Amino acid sequence: MTKSNFLQEVDLGRIILQIITDYRALTTIEIWYELGEDDRFDGGITRAEVTDAVSELEKQNNIVKGKDDKWKINSSGTQRLSRSRVSRDQAKKHTGMDTL
């Protein structure tokens, strides 16, 4: 992967997050349509590229898919806390083990 492709993927993810934030919930095809309106993608963008970017955002727990097949920002707080911010009670609850 070249550096320019990597930067485009990073930007694509950020742009998709912004679109979902603006519209609250969108299907993958609706995201693709919105990206088609964006003048930053002069050469166009394929549905496969959008699907890949959305999948990556889901793996990172940034977005979740609802029962209506629409992507939404993940607001459930599933992202991990840093180790220094996890209390003993939280660690015990999460792992089932008492920490020292």
C-alpha positions in Angstrom: 0.0 0.0 0.0 1.4 3.4 -0.9 1.5 6.3 1.4 -1.1 8.3 -0.6 -3.5 5.3 -0.6 -3.1 5.0 3.2 -3.8 8.7 3.7 -6.9 8.5 1.5 -8.2 5.6 3.6 -7.7 7.5 6.8 -9.4 10.5 5.3 -12.3 8.3 4.0 -12.9 6.9 7.5 -12.9 10.4 9.0 -15.3 11.7 6.3 -17.6 8.7 6.8 -17.7 9.4 10.6 -18.6 13.0 9.9 -21.4 12.0 7.5 -22.9 9.6 10.0 -22.6 12.2 12.7 -24.4 14.8 10.6 -27.2 12.5 9.5 -27.5 10.3 12.7 -28.0 7.1 10.8 -27.4 5.9 7.2 -27.2 2.7 5.3 -23.9 1.9 3.4 -25.5 2.9 0.1 -26.7 6.2 1.5 -23.1 6.9 2.7 -21.8 6.0 -0.7 -24.3 8.5 -2.3 -23.2 11.2 0.1 -19.6 10.6 -0.7 -20.5 10.8 -4.4 -21.6 14.4 -3.7 -18.3 15.2 -2.1 -15.9 17.1 -4.4 -12.8 15.7 -2.7 -13.3 12.5 -4.6 -12.9 13.7 -8.2 -12.1 10.2 -9.5 -15.2 8.8 -7.8 -15.3 6.2 -5.1 -16.6 2.7 -5.3 -19.2 1.0 -3.2 -16.5 -1.6 -2.3 -14.2 1.1 -0.9 -17.1 2.4 1.2 -18.0 -1.0 2.4 -14.3 -1.7 3.4 -14.1 1.6 5.2 -17.3 1.1 7.1 -16.2 -2.4 8.1 -13.0 -1.0 9.5 -14.8 1.6 11.5 -17.0 -1.1 12.9 -14.0 -3.2 13.9 -12.6 -0.1 15.7 -16.0 0.2 17.6 -16.5 3.7 16.1 -19.9 2.8 14.5 -22.6 0.1 15.0 -25.2 -1.2 12.7 -28.8 -1.1 13.9 -31.6 -3.5 13.2 -32.7 -1.1 10.4 -29.3 -1.7 8.6 -28.3 1.8 9.3 -24.9 2.8 10.7 -24.8 4.9 13.8 -22.0 6.4 15.9 -21.2 3.9 18.7 -22.3 5.8 21.9 -22.4 2.7 24.2 -18.9 3.3 25.5 -17.5 0.0 24.4 -14.0 1.4 23.9 -11.5 0.2 26.5 -10.4 2.4 29.3 -6.7 3.0 29.7 -5.1 0.8 32.3 -4.4 3.7 34.7 -8.1 4.7 34.7 -9.5 1.3 35.6 -10.3 0.9 39.2 -9.9 -2.3 41.2 -13.7 -2.9 41.2 -13.9 -2.4 37.5 -11.1 -4.9 36.9 -12.7 -7.4 39.1 -16.1 -7.0 37.4 -14.6 -7.3 34.0 -12.3 -10.2 34.6 -13.9 -12.0 37.6 -10.6 -11.8 39.3 -9.5 -9.7 42.2 -6.4 -7.5 41.6 -3.6 -6.8 44.0 
